[in-house]
């Protein structure tokens, strides 16, 4: 078994006016970077069996981008307690 750990893409800046850290979304730059990473994963023919993500919006968006590009039918696992 091989385990790959991927951090979420670039997210919105944390400001005093922002509602909370868990609500920060990926920026357009972050989304583009993740598309490149996802394409590299596909080109390296890495089989993605499962994706585990935190419930934070930016982490879920990251997982969704990876699944979309590697054409995985696997679901994203969250809230693993």
N, C-alpha and C positions, 0 to 999 in steps of 0.2 A: 504494500500500500504506500502511495505517495501522498503527501499533504502539501498543498500550496496555500499560502496565506497572502491575501491581497487587501491592501488598505483602500478605503473609499477614495474616490476622486476628489479633486479640489472642490470645496464647498463654499457657500456664501460666508462672508466675513461675519464674525460674531460682534455685534454692536450693542450698545446700551438699549437701543429701541427695539431690538430683536426679541420676539416672544420667548424664545428658549433654544438651547443648543440642539435639542432633539428634533426641532423643526427645520433646521438648516438644510437646504437642498443643494444638489450639485450645481456648479456654474456651467456655462456652455464650454468653457475650457476643460473643466473636469470631465464632462461627457465625451468630448472629443478625445481626450487622453485615454479614457477607458475603452473607447471604440478601437483605438490603436492597440491597446493591450489585449483586448478580446480577439482581434484579428491575429495577433502574434500567437496567442494560445491555440487558435484554430490551425494556423500554419505549422506549428510545432507538433500537431496531431496529439495534443494532450487530451485524454478522455476525462470529461468532467462527470463524475458520478453523482456528487451531491454538492450543494452550495449552502453554507450556513451563514446567516447574516444576523446582525443585531436588528432590533426594530426601528433604529433611527432612520429617518427618511433618506439621508444620503447613502447609508449602507444598503438599504433596500434598492435604491436606484442603481447603485453599483452592481448589485447581484443581477438585477433585471437586464442591464446592458450586457453583462457577460453571457447570460443564458441566451439572449437574443442572437448574439453573434456566433456562439459555438453551436447553435441549433440544438440545444439540449432540451429534452422534454421533462427534465427533472424539475422538481419544485424547490422553492427556496425554503429552508428550514429556519424558523425564528423562535425566539422565546424558549430556548432549550434549558429548562430548569430541572 
